[in-house]
Amino acid sequence: MLKRNKTENSIFKNKLLIFLFMFTVIFVFIDSRIRPQIITLARYKVQSVVTQAANQAIIEQMEQSPLSYGDLITVQRNENGEITLLSYNALEVNRLKSQITSTVISKVQMMDKADIYIPIGSISNLDMLNNKGPLLHFVITPAAFVETDIESEFETTGINQVNHRIFIVLKISASALIPNYSTDVEFKTRVCVAQTVIVGKVPENIFDNLHYLGD
């Protein structure tokens, strides 16, 4: 009787080990199939929602504290009234950058969690089952680190006419946090915050001081 119980226990343990082994193999197989899709969708989703939040934050900030071209750019002229130098108003520019960075981060922190769905047939690696079957649901928690810069863009629009546009550029490092998964993505987005048409003779080196302004 004792020998029989030992045999039954041994069989049960062997079956349990086989079951655990098969479960692990299946789990690893499914994970290897679904992980790349989760990562790809998560990157796309987090970039989309963070970009939308960032652009909205810039628009809201500009509506709350409107700035004109003259607020951001200092124009120097000679005795003949010709423009000799354009330079950033460092105080206003850095204040704007700081406010926008703070607003964007607050927007991202207040964002709701995002959802992604993957058809279960997509993990089969069979074309006939791709994008078919019940949907697997995953919840993404967005997070982001933001750096704000300012850029100038110049375009000749006619004889002695140059269109000068000022952009706020956000360099964003975003993370998509998912249970058992996480991924990072870096990207840029920019919004024009001021522009003007400069009329008259414009020296070629007049814009040398406007390519970048550090903090």
LINCOR-V762042 format. One record per residue. N is the residue number from 1. RES is the residue in three letters. SS is DSSP state (@ for helix, = for strand, . for the rest). Layout:
# LINCOR-V762042
n = <N N>
res = <RES RES>
ss = <SS SS>
This chain:
# LINCOR-V762042
n = <1 2 3 4 5 6 7 8 9 10 11 12 13 14 15 16 17 18 19 20 21 22 23 24 25 26 27 28 29 30 31 32 33 34 35 36 37 38 39 40 41 42 43 44 45 46 47 48 49 50 51 52 53 54 55 56 57 58 59 60 61 62 63 64 65 66 67 68 69 70 71 72 73 74 75 76 77 78 79 80 81 82 83 84 85 86 87 88 89 90 91 92 93 94 95 96 97 98 99 100 101 102 103 104 105 106 107 108 109 110 111 112 113 114 115 116 117 118 119 120 121 122 123 124 125 126 127 128 129 130 131 132 133 134 135 136 137 138 139 140 141 142 143 144 145 146 147 148 149 150 151 152 153 154 155 156 157 158 159 160 161 162 163 164 165 166 167 168 169 170 171 172 173 174 175 176 177 178 179 180 181 182 183 184 185 186 187 188 189 190 191 192 193 194 195 196 197 198 199 200 201 202 203 204 205 206 207 208 209 210 211 212 213 214 215>
res = <MET LEU LYS ARG ASN LYS THR GLU ASN SER ILE PHE LYS ASN LYS LEU LEU ILE PHE LEU PHE MET PHE THR VAL ILE PHE VAL PHE ILE ASP SER ARG ILE ARG PRO GLN ILE ILE THR LEU ALA ARG TYR LYS VAL GLN SER VAL VAL THR GLN ALA ALA ASN GLN ALA ILE ILE GLU GLN MET GLU GLN SER PRO LEU SER TYR GLY ASP LEU ILE THR VAL GLN ARG ASN GLU ASN GLY GLU ILE THR LEU LEU SER TYR ASN ALA LEU GLU VAL ASN ARG LEU LYS SER GLN ILE THR SER THR VAL ILE SER LYS VAL GLN MET MET ASP LYS ALA ASP ILE TYR ILE PRO ILE GLY SER ILE SER ASN LEU ASP MET LEU ASN ASN LYS GLY PRO LEU LEU HIS PHE VAL ILE THR PRO ALA ALA PHE VAL GLU THR ASP ILE GLU SER GLU PHE GLU THR THR GLY ILE ASN GLN VAL ASN HIS ARG ILE PHE ILE VAL LEU LYS ILE SER ALA SER ALA LEU ILE PRO ASN TYR SER THR ASP VAL GLU PHE LYS THR ARG VAL CYS VAL ALA GLN THR VAL ILE VAL GLY LYS VAL PRO GLU ASN ILE PHE ASP ASN LEU HIS TYR LEU GLY ASP>
ss = <. @ @ @ @ @ @ @ @ @ @ @ @ @ @ @ @ @ @ @ @ @ @ @ @ @ @ @ @ @ @ @ @ @ @ @ @ @ @ @ @ @ @ @ @ @ @ @ @ @ @ @ @ @ @ @ @ @ @ @ @ @ @ @ . . . . @ @ @ @ = = = = = . . . . . = = = = = = . @ @ @ @ @ @ @ @ @ @ @ @ @ @ @ @ @ @ @ @ . . . . = = = = = = @ @ @ @ @ . . @ @ @ . . . . . = = = = = = = = = = = = = = = = = = = = = = = = . . = = = = = = = = = = = = = = = = = = . . = = = = = = = = = = = = = = = = = = = . . . . @ @ @ @ @ @ @ . . . . .>
